[in-house]
Amino acid sequence: MNHIDEYYNPDDVLTLVEAALYLRCHPKTLRQQAVKKLIPGKRVGYLWRFSKRRLAEWMREEAA
């Protein structure tokens, strides 16, 4: 096992659809909000990826 494997958990990275299901919103809405940088996400080529941990932190901050 190399040092990257120690920190990488593929379950922490969500696709657009997975993140939308997690947030219980429509994928189109999530993509629009991510483009506006209102929700944390990263574009990788044509695809969007979201960190489950960062989304949870964002939800806690928004609820406060």
NORQUI-V987897 format. One record per residue. PHI is phi as a letter, one per 20 degrees, with the letter a starting at -180 (NA if undefined). OMEGA is omega as a letter, one per 40 degrees, with the letter a starting at -180 (none if undefined). D_FIRST is the distance of its C-alpha to the first C-alpha in Angstrom with 1 decimal. Layout:
BEGIN
[[PHI:OMEGA:D_FIRST] [PHI:OMEGA:D_FIRST]]
END
This chain:
BEGIN
[[NA:i:0.0] [e:a:3.8] [f:i:6.8] [f:a:8.1] [f:a:6.2] [f:a:7.5] [d:a:10.8] [e:i:11.2] [c:a:13.1] [f:i:15.0] [f:i:17.8] [f:a:18.6] [d:a:19.8] [d:i:23.2] [f:i:25.4] [g:a:29.0] [f:i:30.3] [f:i:27.7] [f:i:28.4] [f:i:32.1] [f:i:31.9] [f:a:30.1] [e:a:32.8] [l:i:35.5] [c:i:36.9] [f:i:37.7] [g:i:35.0] [f:i:37.8] [f:i:38.5] [f:i:34.9] [f:i:34.6] [f:a:37.9] [f:i:36.9] [f:i:33.6] [f:i:35.5] [f:a:37.9] [m:i:34.9] [e:i:36.2] [c:a:33.0] [f:i:29.6] [a:a:27.9] [c:i:26.6] [e:i:27.9] [c:a:25.7] [m:i:28.2] [e:a:30.5] [d:i:28.1] [d:i:27.8] [c:a:24.6] [c:i:24.8] [e:i:22.6] [f:i:23.5] [f:a:23.3] [f:i:25.5] [f:i:27.9] [f:i:28.3] [f:i:29.0] [f:i:31.5] [f:i:33.2] [f:i:33.6] [f:a:35.1] [f:a:37.4] [f:a:38.6] [f:none:39.6]]
END
